[in-house]
């Protein structure tokens, strides 16, 4: 199968050392999938990383006025580079340990968004570090509480319209490469008069991964998160683990409010969008630890038409 694997940015870590360690563990699981004979394209989030990059420039400006604020499109490109490097390095090392002769490449990826997307009027995407409410209110940016873990800066999160480099990605996969692409949801760009230009935003990596999987006609969208399965009635006595579900069933559960925004909701919606594209397509939501088993139908939540 041709599989787009979507990794969460929080799972990668919030420091260089932590991220290198997590990338090594992640690489082992990805190589397990490759050993099953699958072609993989890897995307990843960048919520903590892109916020820290932006913060570094803001703090640097306080020390040296010549330091300029860094636009979020450039921050996204930087995060694609260094997260891609860590994953590319770790996967290459793991392939060598397993005597697998495959090459890994990271592709800086632009993703077109609509300049009139309503998301620009209501920033919701959390980025960067967690703060107490008191600390957050002093930042001077829009902030929101994030899943009970503290407050974070929020920025617009428009929906992806088009993966600009999808043809290049497909060509690399067809040539046998393991491709890391759409990092952080891709660098958000808008089209005007036939030209692309960056815009301040962060695209949700699950939606970008779904769009990528659709454009390259992947067989499977594998979204890796902190839990083994999607759940309904979460935290209640009648909590239920979802193992196999149809698109219609997942749309019903979503409308009933079973999935939280900023957590499982975008993963479910991205999975629905992809699975709607054809009967041969499957979307799977599971943990990195259970990724290989999920592809064999032994774990995870599998969604199809």
Number of C-alpha atoms within 10 A of each C-alpha: 12 18 22 28 25 30 25 21 23 17 20 26 18 17 11 14 10 12 20 19 14 17 24 20 17 20 21 19 19 20 20 17 18 18 14 12 11 14 20 24 28 21 28 31 29 31 26 23 29 26 22 19 18 20 17 13 18 16 12 15 14 10 10 10 10 9 13 11 15 15 14 21 21 18 23 31 19 18 26 29 15 14 25 26 17 20 25 22 17 22 25 20 15 21 21 13 9 12 9 13 9 13 14 21 20 24 18 19 23 26 25 24 23 17 14 10 14 13 17 16 10 14 19 21 23 24 23 21 18 17 18 12 14 9 11 20 16 9 12 8 12 15 22 18 17 20 11 6 10 14 23 27 24 23 24 21 23 25 22 24 16 17 27 18 16 21 12 13 26 19 12 17 19 12 9 14 19 23 23 26 29 33 32 32 31 31 31 31 24 18 13 9 5 6 8 15 13 19 18 18 23 30 28 25 29 28 24 29 35 28 24 29 25 23 16 18 17 22 21 27 30 32 29 25 23 15 15 21 23 23 18 19 15 14 9 8 7 9 11 14 15 18 20 16 14 16 22 14 15 22 14 12 16 17 10 11 12 17 22 14 14 14 13 18 16 17 29 26 19 21 28 23 16 29 26 19 14 13 10 12 19 25 28 29 30 25 20 26 17 18 25 22 15 22 22 10 13 12 21 28 23 26 27 24 18
